[in-house]
Amino acid sequence: MRGRIAAACAAAGRSAEDVALLAVTKSRPASDVAILVDLGLREFGENRPQEAAAKAAELAQLRPDIDVRWHLVGRLQRNKVRSVVPWAARVESVDSARLVDALDAAVARARQRAERHHPLPVLLQLSLDGDPSRGGIPLANASALAALVAAAEGLVLRGVMAVAPLGADPNQAFALLAREAARIRAEHPGARVLSAGMTADLEAAIHNGSTCVRVGAALLGERPITSP
Ligand SMILES: *Cc1c(COP(=O)(O)O)cnc(C)c1O
């Protein structure tokens, strides 16, 4: 996988060090994560808060001496934010003002209880085709949401994330994303992360400036189709 990323970076004239690899381990057991840890990976992505919290605890038993970072890459409901704040190193799927408020309040509460000591880094999930069913905020509303995150005491705006729309040309989709990311970065210089690219389209994402690819299938094989 590092070879594929390195090749894509070389083709794009970029340094392989500029693209982080986030292993998406949703619906995989903690023992699979332990194998990836042994291969040197330290950043993992999950899309279900409950599954992730249990897996993080299990991995801490399997590999007690190793610090890993868990990212939430899936849709987050407001009533689940409290369960995410203690373990998440970053939430990549922030896509509404209501969610920003709920996360900010949950961080404040967790800090009072000493369950968390630092603000929570987040990415805005942008919807490249405006279809709300797959998550993400429409591009026209992204600036206002970025400003809201920047003003939230418990949150830190680190950048943007997107999934290429189904059936779209990923190159076009990620070119649009790159322009939006640059626009938000101009307003918020700390928002440097561009999380884009999965197993099927990471070359197109790296070509368009992705700084973090989220890879599941290419690392661990296809997920069983019967999984939830
Ligand atoms: C599952 C998932 C991925 C990884 O997809 P693969 O095709 O398995 O590489 C990346 N990002 C998000 C948001 C996901 O839900």
The ligand as a Tripos MOL2 file, in Angstrom:
@<TRIPOS>MOLECULE
LIG
   15    15     1     0     0
SMALL
NO_CHARGES

@<TRIPOS>ATOM
      1 C1        -15.1010    2.4990    4.3170 C.3       1 LIG1
      2 C2        -14.6000    3.8730    4.1290 C.ar      1 LIG1
      3 C3        -13.3350    4.1000    3.5530 C.ar      1 LIG1
      4 C4        -12.4490    2.9890    3.0140 C.3       1 LIG1
      5 O1        -12.9790    2.4710    1.8320 O.3       1 LIG1
      6 P1        -12.2270    1.2970    1.0250 P.3       1 LIG1
      7 O2        -12.9220    1.2740   -0.2690 O.co2     1 LIG1
      8 O3        -12.4230    0.0510    1.8390 O.co2     1 LIG1
      9 O4        -10.7930    1.6630    0.9170 O.co2     1 LIG1
     10 C5        -12.9090    5.4200    3.4500 C.ar      1 LIG1
     11 N1        -13.6500    6.4520    3.8890 N.ar      1 LIG1
     12 C6        -14.8590    6.2700    4.4600 C.ar      1 LIG1
     13 C7        -15.6250    7.4580    4.9100 C.3       1 LIG1
     14 C8        -15.3720    4.9720    4.5970 C.ar      1 LIG1
     15 O5        -16.5690    4.8060    5.1540 O.3       1 LIG1
@<TRIPOS>BOND
     1     1     2 1
     2     2     3 ar
     3     2    14 ar
     4     3     4 1
     5     3    10 ar
     6     4     5 1
     7     5     6 1
     8     6     7 2
     9     6     8 1
    10     6     9 1
    11    10    11 ar
    12    11    12 ar
    13    12    13 1
    14    12    14 ar
    15    14    15 1
@<TRIPOS>SUBSTRUCTURE
     1 LIG1         1 GROUP 0 **** ****
